[in-house]
Amino acid sequence: MGCPIDLARYRLVFGAWDHEIMVEKVLEPGKEGTLPRCAGGRRAAPPEDCGGIWGYADLVEILADPAHEDHADRLEWLGLDAAADFDPGVFSASEVTKGLSDPR
């Protein structure tokens, strides 16, 4: 990684999610492909409105236990066929870059 140009911190949802974003380099528009781009990160983003850190921890626990009474409900809420389709340890820089490029 290059020298950080800027480090931004922000807090989301109940003051529970702390994120740090480091801008490593500022490029001219049109150079080196689509901008902005994600160079790396750790772990998957929590689903929207999952209830902060504690709700996310509950979600991970429920998905890990097929016998849990809320297991099927959480799979449906996430639009998943199986709990194996949800891996909180996975991070995809290309998927984040795709999301940054989406004009929504």
WOWO-V33269 format. One record per backbone hydrogen bond with DSSP energy under -1.0 kcal/mol. CO is the residue of the C=O (numbers start at 0). NH is the residue of the N-H. If there is no record, write none. Layout:
CO;NH + CO;NH
This chain:
5;22 + 7;20 + 9;18 + 11;16 + 12;15 + 16;11 + 18;9 + 20;7 + 22;4 + 22;5 + 27;30 + 46;49 + 50;54 + 51;55 + 52;56 + 53;57 + 54;58 + 55;59 + 56;60 + 57;61 + 58;62 + 59;63 + 61;64 + 64;67 + 67;70 + 69;73 + 70;74 + 71;75 + 72;76 + 73;77 + 74;79 + 81;84 + 82;85 + 86;89 + 87;43 + 91;95 + 92;96 + 93;97 + 94;98 + 95;99 + 96;100
